Amino acid sequence: MKKTELGLRDALQEEGDYKIKSGDTIEISVWGEDMTREIQVRPDGKISYILIGEIEVVGKTFKALKDDIETRLSRYILDPNVTIIGKSFEGNFVSILGAVEKPGRKIVGRDDRVLDVLAKAEGLLFQEQGEFNGEIANLNAAYLSRRGQLMDVDFAKLLQEADMSQNLRIQIGDIIYIPSAFEIPVFITGEVKFPTSMPFRGKPTLMEGITQAGGFNTKAKKSSVYLVRGGLRSPEITVINYHDIISGKVVNPLLEPHDIIYVPPTTLTRVERLSSQIIPFLDTIIGSGSAKNTVRDW
């Protein structure tokens, strides 16, 4: 067992506030009985245990689960004394994706911060061949997402200026995305058939981006397509009537690197709400591998 996992286990069980998650491994034993089992919590949030069969465990504390199992076992055993030990906490993960050495899910403790997750990913990618020698991460376009909300973290200030006020404490389920400065995508999200990304090549247009995403779905508000430029922390937003492009009333806009085309179901008037609408789509696109921003072949 990893030392970090032991520390997390001891701290959380001592306070009794930890809630079990899918992927966690727990050991259940009953005093005086040959019933010790080490069990991993299934993706459906359940486990199977001797005599009692399946039981829902996700979201329960160790104390609540102990009480539940003792109640169920009391039908078969007189005054059962159950002990539950957390063996590993695979359910306590965040995702870090993009231009880092080892992207993917990283197990975290309750006091871990952004820099701790970057360390678990072994830092930013570097290129040491050709004309360029240095980090290939685009920190200005990096973001941290929490339950579909954009968090206020400036990665450039954190990593280039050592501004520790940007070193936010991590929460389970967070997503950190650090795009590459070399492979530059344009994102097409919202009410399109296939939210996706496309590489920035040549002179792509807004119409090309919509086409790349399979066109609009039935919920799309074509008269209010949002072109978001400059990142989501301080975006420059242009609202475009797609019907005007088709009719030739306005020019089909040229896209720029890292632009986001967002097609809303209704008109949005606040930047905060716009971010909350866009981020879940970006998390899905990036997490599914549609945005391939990790450069390995130099």
N, C-alpha and C positions, 0 to 999 in steps of 0.2 A: 504494500500500500504506500502511496506517495505521502511524503511528509506534509505537503500542502493539504491533502485530503484529510489527514489526521487532525491538523490544526483547525480546519473548518468544521469537522465533525465534533470535536471537543467543544468548540466555542458555541456552536448552534445547539447541541444537545444540553449543554450546561444551562442555557437560557430557556430551553424548551419551546422556542418559538419557530423552529424550522418546520416548514411544510414540505412533505414528501412530493417528489416530482417523478414523472416518467423517466426511466433510465437509471434512477438511483438503485443501488443494491443495499438491501437490509438483511440483517441476521435476526431471525426469530427463534427464541428458545423458551421452553417451559420448564420451570424448576422441578426436578425429580422425574422428568419424563425424557425419553429418547426422541425428542421432537425438534432438535436444532436443525434449522435449514437456512441456507443463504439464498436469497431470492432477488432477482432483478425485477423492478416494476416495469410492466409491459407498456407499450405505447397507448393502450386503451385505458391506462391508469389503474389496472387491477393486478392482483397476484393470486396465486392459488396456494393454500396451506392445508396441512393435515387436518382431517376431520371436518373442517368448516368450508372447504372448497374455495370458490372465488370470492374475493372481497375487494371493494373499491378502496384504494389507499391514497391516491393523489389528492393533495390539498389538506391531508390530515397531519397533525403534529405526531411525534412519537408517542406522546402521552395518550392522545385520542385513539390512536391505532391500538395501543396496548389495551386500553379499556374495552375497545370494540372486540378484540380477539378474545380477551378474557370472558366477556359476556357470552360470546358464541361457544367457546370451549366449555363453559360451565354446564352445558347440556350433557357433556361426556366425561368431564373431569371435575372432581370436587375441589373447589377453591383454587383454580389454576393461577399460577404466578408467572406471568409472561414478561420476558425481557426482550427489548428490541434495540439493536445496535445498527447505526449507519456505517456501512462498510466503504461505500464510494458514492460520490455525488455527481454522477454523470449528467443528471438533470440540471445541474447548476452551470449552464453554459451561456456564453455570448458568442456571436459570430463576428469574425473579422475577415473581410473579403477585399480583393483587389491587389494592389501593389505592395504586398508584404511577403516575406520569405516563406512563411508557412500559413497560408490562409485556411480558414475553416472554423470549427467550433472549438472554443477554449473553456475549460472548466475554471470557474472563478470563485473566490471567497467573497464574503460580504463586505470587506473593506477594500477590495481591488478597485483601481481607478484606470483611466484610459491608458496611461503609460504602462501599467501592469499587463494589460491585454496586448499591447504592442510588443512587450517583452516576451510574452508567451508565443507570439507569432514570429519571434526572432527578428523583429525590426523591419524597416522598409527595404524594398528591393533596391539593389544597386546595379549599375552597368559599369563594367570596368574594361570594356573593349571599344575600339573605334574612337571617334572624335569626342564622344561624351563620356565623362567619368564622374559618377555621382548618383544620388538618389533619383529614381525615375517616378516617384510618387508626385501626384498633383495635389498638394495639401490644401490649396485654396478651394478645391471642389470636393474635398472629403467631408463626410458628415457622420453623425451618430444618430441613430433612430431608436426611439423607445416607444413601444406599443403604437407604432404608426405616427409618432410625433417627432418633429425635428428638435433635437436638443441643442442648447447654446454652447457649442464647443468650436473654437477656432483652432484647427489643427496646425495651421501655419504659425500662429503665435505660440502654441504649446511647444512645438518641436524645433522651431527656428529661433524663437526668442526666449524659450524657457519660462513662459508665463504660466505659472502653476495654478492660476485662477481658472485656467481652461482644463485642468486635469480632473475632470468630473468623476465622481464615484459611479462605478458601473452597477447596473441592475441586471438580474437574470433575464435573458431574452433580448438584450440590447443587440443592435446590429451596427457595426462600424464598417464603413465603406471608404476605401482610399483608392481613387482611380489612378491609372497610369497617365503620365504626361505624354506618352508615346502613342498608345492606341486610344484614340479619342472617339468616344461614342456620342451619338445624339439619341436621346430617349423619347419615345412616343408612348404616352400613357393615357389612362382615363377611359373614356367611352369609345374605344376602338376594339376591333375584333380580337386582336392579338397584341396586347401591350408588349413592347419589345425595345431593343436598341439597334442602331445601325452604325457601322463605322463611318467616321467623317472622311469622305474622299471626294475630291473634285469640288463641285459647287452644288451640294444638295439643297433642295427646296422644301418648303413646308408640305407641299402636295406630295412630294416624293416620300417624305416621312410618313404621312397618313397612309399612303399606298403600301409602304413597307409593313405597316401594322395591320394590313388587311382591310383598311377602310373603316368607316364609322359603324358602330352598332346602333341598335334601334333607340337607345337612350341618349345618343349624342346631341348636344346643342351646337349645331354646325355654325350658328351665327356668332358664337363666342368661344372660339378656339384661342387658348392661351399659349403664347410663345414666351417662355421664361428663360432669361439670359442672365449670366453672372452668378449663378448658384442660388441656393434657397435661403442663404443667410441674409443676403441683401440683394434680392432679385430686381431686375428690370423687366417689367411685364408689359407685353403688348397683346391687346385683345383684337383678334382678327375674325372678320366675317368670311367664312369659307365660301359662302354663296357669291360674295363679291369677287373672289379670286376666279371662280368658275366662269362668271359672267364677264370677266375682264375689267371690272370696275377698279380693282386694285391689283398691283403687281404681286405675283407669287413670291413671297419673301425667301431670300437666301438664308440658309442656316449658318450658324457659327459653331465652333467646337464647344461641346458640353451643353448645347441648347437642350431645353426640355419642351416638347410639345405636349400640352395637356388639354384633353377634350373633356369638358365638364358635362354633367347631366343638367345642371342649372347654372345660372350666372353667379359667380363668386365675386364678392366685393372687398374681402379682407385678405391681406397677404397671409395672416396666420392661418386662416381657414384653407387657403390655397395650399400651403405647405402640408397641412394635415391630410389633404386629399391626395397630394402627389406622392408623399413618402411611402405609403403602403404599396403603391404600384412599383416604385423604384426598388423597394426591398424584395418584392417578388421577382422582378426582372433580374436583379443582380444575384439574388440567392439561387435562382434556377440555372444560372450560367449563361443567360442570354447576353449579358454584358461581359465579354472576355477582356478584362483589363489587366490581366497579369502577364507581363512580358517575360518569357523564358528563353526564347530562341534569338540570341543576339548575333 
